[in-house]
Amino acid sequence: MVNSSSARLDSIFHALSDPTRRAILRDIATKEKTVGEIARPYRVSLAAVSKHLKVLETADLIARERRGNFQIVRLNAATLKPAEQWLAYYEKFWDRRFDG
């Protein structure tokens, strides 16, 4: 049985599993951007970038807002906290391994 916190983690880690989506998050971490600005560095269609944004939005890692003719995308960093907390448990194992 999957509880809601587990499903949320699954959604976050699924979104983070793709290098393009991780790059998008890094790109908007310091400054919100339009969808066009986000798509510019990638050699894929605007539709493909929109699919990546949908995955990020479903995981609640980004927020989109319409301003006039533009969709503005910004990072929702607070959503990463449960993933960080989940990974923090394992830190003691890799710290121990490095110390040995």
C-alpha positions in Angstrom: 0.0 0.0 0.0 1.3 3.4 -1.0 0.6 6.3 1.3 0.4 9.9 0.2 3.9 10.9 1.4 5.3 7.9 -0.5 3.4 8.9 -3.6 4.6 12.5 -3.3 8.3 11.3 -3.0 7.7 9.0 -6.1 6.5 12.0 -8.0 9.4 14.2 -7.0 12.0 11.5 -7.7 10.4 10.7 -11.0 10.5 14.4 -12.0 14.2 14.6 -10.9 15.2 11.4 -12.8 15.5 13.2 -16.1 18.6 15.3 -16.8 16.6 17.9 -18.8 14.1 18.4 -16.0 17.0 18.8 -13.5 18.6 21.4 -15.8 15.3 23.3 -16.0 15.0 23.4 -12.3 18.6 24.6 -11.9 18.0 27.2 -14.7 14.9 28.7 -12.9 16.3 28.4 -9.4 17.7 32.0 -9.4 15.2 33.7 -11.7 11.7 32.9 -13.0 11.5 32.6 -16.8 9.1 32.3 -19.6 8.5 28.9 -21.2 10.3 30.3 -24.3 13.3 31.3 -22.3 13.4 27.9 -20.7 13.2 26.1 -24.1 15.9 28.2 -25.8 19.0 26.2 -24.8 17.4 22.8 -25.6 17.4 21.3 -29.1 13.8 20.0 -28.7 10.4 21.3 -29.6 8.5 23.7 -27.4 6.0 20.8 -27.0 8.7 18.6 -25.6 9.7 21.3 -23.1 6.1 21.7 -22.2 5.9 18.0 -21.4 8.9 18.3 -19.1 7.2 21.3 -17.4 4.0 19.3 -16.9 6.0 16.6 -15.1 7.6 19.2 -12.9 4.3 20.9 -12.3 2.6 17.6 -11.4 5.4 17.0 -8.8 4.7 20.6 -7.5 8.4 21.5 -8.2 7.4 24.5 -10.3 4.6 27.0 -10.5 3.3 28.5 -13.7 1.6 31.9 -13.9 0.1 33.6 -17.0 1.2 37.2 -17.5 -0.3 38.6 -20.6 0.8 36.4 -23.5 3.5 34.7 -21.5 3.6 31.8 -19.1 6.1 32.5 -16.3 7.7 29.5 -14.6 9.3 29.6 -11.1 10.8 27.1 -8.8 8.8 25.8 -5.9 11.8 24.8 -3.8 9.9 23.9 -0.7 8.6 20.8 -2.4 12.2 19.5 -2.4 12.3 19.3 1.4 10.7 15.8 1.7 13.2 14.4 -0.8 16.1 16.1 1.1 14.7 14.6 4.4 14.4 11.2 2.8 18.0 11.3 1.5 19.3 12.7 4.9 18.6 9.3 6.5 21.1 7.7 4.2 23.8 10.3 4.8 25.1 8.4 7.9 25.8 5.4 5.7 27.8 7.2 3.1 29.6 9.3 5.8 30.5 6.0 7.6 31.8 4.5 4.3 33.9 7.6 3.5 35.3 7.6 7.0 36.4 3.9 6.7 
